[in-house]
Amino acid sequence: MGSISVLHIDLFQSGKNLSDFYFNTMKDHLVTSHKHIEKPHRHDFYVTVLFTKGSGIHEIDFQKYEVSEGSLFFLSPGQVHSWELSDDTDGYIFFFSQEFYDMHYVNQHLRNFPFFNSVGFSRKLQLEVSDLEKMTNICKEIQDEYNSQFLMKDGFILSLITKMYISASRQFSKDYSNLDSSASISYFKHYQDFENLLEEYFTTEKSISYYASRLTISSKHLNRITQTVVKKTATEVITERVMLEAKRMLMYLNESLVEIAFRLGYEEYSYFVRVFRKSSGMTPTQFIKKYKS
């Protein structure tokens, strides 16, 4: 098996003094960097894309999203993505490393924003006209600052990015929860804590009881939280995270299927195949043929 490429932020830089931050219009980005995005690939940085014009399909971690005016996408390091876009596509795109964000926000983890969680949340937010105008204005401010030589420009850029992410998080919370405000905040916080634990232990711990115990809540309550926030059971969230990693490994690791299954905590390869097929609708071998042919 060949491995999928991992793109580094330096690949997109052209002499800018912010080596850990990149900004461009989508129109220019697609011209200058088109050779990097024709095939599925991964990044080692965070990506945000706002489409103000055009149409197409954006595939993120093997899930297809429709692209249209007002589509706002968020990608975390390690995610596999590719897109097919119309010739009139435009908008804004920016990347940054974890280190760049940590310069001013060491106590604010990017994974606390719902759209940067591993599973459960969509990576796309479809904006209404008024919200699109607000996000576009923020992007224009970032663009002006990026092209300037103002004092403390990196700090100002970070404040604008965080403003955008907080606004997007509020929209996500409205879309994903039907609880009253105080309960919604509590459930979201518990779900984020669950996701953080899951990210650390999913290869070795796959039972609801383990995560519920670590969160000092009952398994029933954890299920209530996940069903309310992402409309899925806790078991479904756990399985989705494991199977997502399985797909990524199948794409970019030069290891046998048995070795990959073992890495993910499955001592019986046949059981891994059954879980994969139930989750994906195909076997690991069929998945490889589909995405790596």
C-alpha positions in Angstrom: 0.0 0.0 0.0 1.3 3.5 -0.8 1.0 6.2 1.8 -1.1 9.3 1.6 0.8 12.6 1.5 1.0 14.9 4.6 1.3 18.6 3.6 3.2 21.0 5.9 2.5 24.6 6.2 5.9 25.7 4.8 4.8 24.3 1.5 2.3 27.1 1.0 4.6 30.0 2.2 6.2 32.4 -0.1 8.4 34.6 1.9 5.8 35.8 4.4 7.1 36.6 7.9 4.5 34.5 9.6 5.8 31.1 9.0 3.1 29.4 11.1 0.2 31.3 9.5 -1.1 31.4 5.9 -4.0 33.4 4.4 -5.3 33.7 0.9 -8.4 34.1 -1.1 -9.8 30.8 -2.5 -9.5 32.1 -6.0 -5.7 32.7 -5.7 -5.2 29.6 -3.5 -6.7 27.3 -6.1 -4.4 28.8 -8.7 -1.1 28.9 -6.7 -1.7 25.6 -4.8 -3.8 23.5 -7.0 -1.1 20.9 -7.5 -1.3 20.2 -3.7 -5.0 19.4 -3.5 -5.8 17.2 -6.5 -5.6 14.0 -4.5 -6.7 13.2 -0.9 -4.1 14.4 1.5 -3.6 15.4 5.2 -2.2 18.5 6.8 -0.2 19.0 10.0 -2.1 22.3 10.7 -5.6 23.7 11.3 -7.5 24.9 8.3 -10.6 27.1 7.9 -12.3 27.7 4.6 -15.1 30.1 3.9 -16.8 29.9 0.5 -18.4 33.1 -0.8 -19.0 31.8 -4.3 -19.0 28.6 -6.3 -20.1 25.0 -5.8 -18.8 21.5 -5.6 -18.0 18.7 -3.2 -15.6 18.8 -0.2 -14.8 15.3 1.2 -13.4 15.3 4.8 -12.5 12.0 6.5 -14.4 10.1 3.8 -17.6 12.1 4.3 -18.9 14.2 1.4 -20.2 17.8 2.0 -21.8 20.0 -0.6 -20.1 23.3 -1.2 -22.1 26.5 -1.9 -22.1 30.2 -1.0 -21.9 30.5 2.8 -20.2 27.1 3.4 -17.7 27.3 6.3 -15.4 24.4 6.9 -13.0 23.5 9.7 -10.2 20.9 9.5 -8.0 19.5 12.2 -4.4 18.2 11.8 -4.4 14.6 10.4 -7.7 14.7 8.7 -7.9 13.4 5.1 -9.6 15.7 2.6 -10.0 16.6 -1.0 -12.4 18.6 -3.1 -13.9 19.2 -6.5 -14.9 22.8 -7.0 -16.4 24.9 -9.8 -14.3 27.3 -11.8 -16.0 30.3 -10.3 -15.1 29.3 -6.7 -14.0 32.1 -4.3 -13.8 32.9 -0.7 -11.1 32.8 2.0 -8.8 30.2 3.4 -6.3 30.3 6.3 -4.1 27.8 8.1 -2.1 27.9 11.3 -0.1 25.6 13.5 -1.0 24.7 17.1 2.1 26.7 18.1 0.9 29.8 16.4 -2.4 29.7 18.3 -0.6 28.9 21.6 1.3 32.2 21.4 -1.6 34.0 23.0 -4.1 31.3 23.9 -2.2 28.6 25.8 -5.2 28.1 28.1 -7.8 27.9 25.3 -7.5 24.5 23.6 -8.6 24.4 20.0 -10.4 21.1 20.6 -12.8 22.9 22.8 -14.4 24.4 19.7 -17.0 21.7 18.7 -16.0 21.7 15.0 -12.5 20.6 15.9 -13.6 17.5 17.8 -12.8 14.1 16.3 -16.3 12.7 15.7 -19.9 13.6 16.2 -19.9 17.2 14.8 -20.1 18.2 11.2 -17.0 19.9 9.8 -19.3 22.2 7.8 -21.4 25.2 9.0 -23.8 26.6 6.4 -24.2 30.3 7.1 -27.3 32.5 6.5 -26.8 35.7 4.5 -26.4 37.9 7.6 -23.9 35.5 9.3 -22.0 35.1 6.0 -21.6 38.9 5.8 -20.2 39.0 9.4 -17.7 36.1 8.7 -16.6 37.7 5.4 -15.9 40.9 7.2 -13.7 39.1 9.8 -11.8 37.4 6.9 -11.2 40.8 5.3 -9.9 42.1 8.5 -7.5 39.1 8.8 -6.4 39.6 5.2 -5.6 43.3 5.8 -3.7 42.5 8.9 -1.8 39.6 7.2 -0.7 41.9 4.5 0.4 44.7 6.9 3.4 45.4 9.0 1.5 46.6 12.0 2.7 46.2 15.5 1.6 43.0 17.2 -0.1 41.8 14.0 0.0 38.1 15.0 -1.9 38.9 18.2 -4.5 40.8 16.3 -4.9 38.0 13.8 -5.4 35.5 16.6 -8.1 37.6 18.2 -10.0 37.8 14.9 -9.7 34.0 14.4 -11.0 33.4 18.0 -13.9 35.8 17.4 -14.8 33.8 14.3 -14.5 30.4 16.1 -16.6 31.6 19.1 -19.3 32.9 16.7 -19.3 29.5 14.8 -19.4 27.6 18.1 -22.5 29.4 19.1 -24.1 28.5 15.8 -23.1 24.9 16.2 -24.7 24.8 19.7 -28.0 26.0 18.3 -27.9 23.5 15.5 -27.0 20.5 17.7 -28.9 21.0 20.9 -32.6 21.5 21.7 -32.0 22.1 25.4 -32.4 25.4 27.2 -29.3 27.6 27.4 -27.9 26.6 30.8 -28.4 22.8 30.2 -27.0 23.1 26.7 -23.7 24.6 28.0 -23.4 21.8 30.6 -24.1 19.1 28.1 -21.6 20.6 25.6 -18.9 20.8 28.3 -19.5 17.1 29.3 -19.4 16.1 25.6 -16.1 17.9 25.0 -14.6 16.2 28.1 -15.8 12.8 26.7 -14.3 13.6 23.3 -11.0 14.5 24.9 -10.9 11.3 26.9 -11.9 9.3 23.8 -9.1 10.9 21.8 -6.6 9.7 24.3 -7.9 6.2 25.0 -10.0 5.0 22.0 -7.4 2.3 20.9 -7.5 0.6 24.3 -10.9 1.5 25.9 -14.1 1.0 24.0 -16.8 0.6 26.7 -19.2 3.3 27.8 -18.7 2.4 31.4 -15.0 3.3 31.2 -15.6 6.9 29.9 -18.7 7.4 32.2 -16.6 6.4 35.2 -13.8 8.8 34.2 -16.3 11.6 33.9 -17.9 10.6 37.2 -21.4 10.2 35.6 -23.5 7.2 34.9 -23.4 5.4 31.5 -27.1 6.3 31.1 -26.3 10.0 31.5 -23.4 9.8 29.1 -25.7 8.3 26.5 -28.2 11.1 27.2 -25.5 13.7 26.6 -24.3 12.2 23.3 -27.8 11.6 22.0 -28.7 15.2 22.8 -25.6 16.9 21.5 -24.8 14.8 18.4 -27.9 12.6 18.1 -25.8 9.4 18.6 -25.3 6.9 21.4 -22.0 6.9 23.2 -21.2 3.5 21.7 -21.8 4.9 18.2 -19.4 7.9 19.0 -16.7 5.5 20.3 -17.1 3.2 17.3 -17.0 6.1 14.8 -13.8 7.4 16.3 -12.1 4.0 16.1 -13.3 3.3 12.5 -12.2 6.8 11.4 -8.7 6.0 12.6 -8.9 2.7 10.9 -9.8 4.4 7.6 -6.9 6.9 8.0 -4.5 4.1 8.7 -5.7 2.1 5.7 -5.0 5.2 3.6 -1.5 6.2 4.9 0.2 3.3 6.7 2.3 0.7 5.0 1.1 -2.1 7.3 -1.0 -5.2 6.9 -4.7 -5.2 7.8 -4.0 -7.5 10.8 -1.3 -5.1 12.1 -3.7 -2.2 11.8 -6.5 -4.1 13.6 -4.1 -4.9 16.4 -2.9 -1.2 16.6 -6.6 -0.3 17.2 -7.1 -2.8 20.0 -8.6 -5.7 18.1 -6.9 -9.0 18.8 -9.3 -10.8 16.5 -9.0 -9.6 12.9 -12.3 -11.2 12.0 -14.1 -9.1 14.6 -12.4 -5.9 13.4 -13.7 -6.7 9.9 -17.2 -7.2 11.1 -17.2 -3.8 13.0 -15.6 -2.1 10.0 -18.2 -3.5 7.6 -21.1 -2.6 9.9 -19.8 0.9 10.2 -18.7 1.5 6.7 -20.9 -0.8 4.5 -17.7 -2.4 3.1 -14.8 -4.5 4.2 -11.3 -3.0 4.8 -10.1 -4.5 1.5 -13.0 -3.0 -0.4 -12.3 0.4 1.2 -8.7 0.3 0.0 -9.8 -0.5 -3.5 -12.3 2.4 -3.5 -9.9 5.0 -2.2 -6.5 3.9 -3.4 -7.2 2.6 -6.8 
